[in-house]
Amino acid sequence: MKAQVISFHCIIKNKSGHVISTTFNQDVVTAHAEPEKNMLPGLAEGLQDLHQGEKRRISVSAERAYGFYDPSKVVVCSVDCLEGEPVVIGESLMCMFRGTPTQFRLIGRQGGQVTLDANHPLAGQDLVFEIEAVDVREALPEEIPGVITAEMTRLH
């Protein structure tokens, strides 16, 4: 996969056409030296060989976007486990989960219990990205995450 650095306008929709968000993304590197660490795999593939000024519609399945919704990432715990964190529905917070710091969204509160969800808000959704490339160039080796060039490893 040839790595590019792309700046682009993007409209993200679900498969029924509802607009989820609009963004401007600047200097996005489309490939990682380790493919499993790429941005959304389906989007990275869809951006390949994009040209400046080009408009492209990229459909990405849930599996190749934010993954399928995983009910095991939803936990209910005592509000005390938040240790003084603000408790606002929809808010994101970091908590330890199975020994790892994990980003959660607070999705419910009832009595002294809170429900936290570690799934990405768009997990389980097929997405459509409407892209308009503003600037495109080939990435330099040192711009590609995970690539170590000989120049960078040389000892002085």
Sequence and secondary structure as in RCSB ss.txt:
>XXXX:A:sequence
MKAQVISFHCIIKNKSGHVISTTFNQDVVTAHAEPEKNMLPGLAEGLQDLHQGEKRRISVSAERAYGFYDPSKVV
VCSVDCLEGEPVVIGESLMCMFRGTPTQFRLIGRQGGQVTLDANHPLAGQDLVFEIEAVDVREALPEEIPGVITA
EMTRLH
>XXXX:A:secstr
   EEEEEEEEEEETT  EEEEEEEEEEE   SSGGGSSSHHHHHHTTT  TT EEEEEE GGGTT    GGGEE
EEEGGGGTT    TT EEEEEETTEEEEEEEEEEETTEEEEE S TTTT  EEEEEEEEEEEE  GGGSTT   H
HHH   
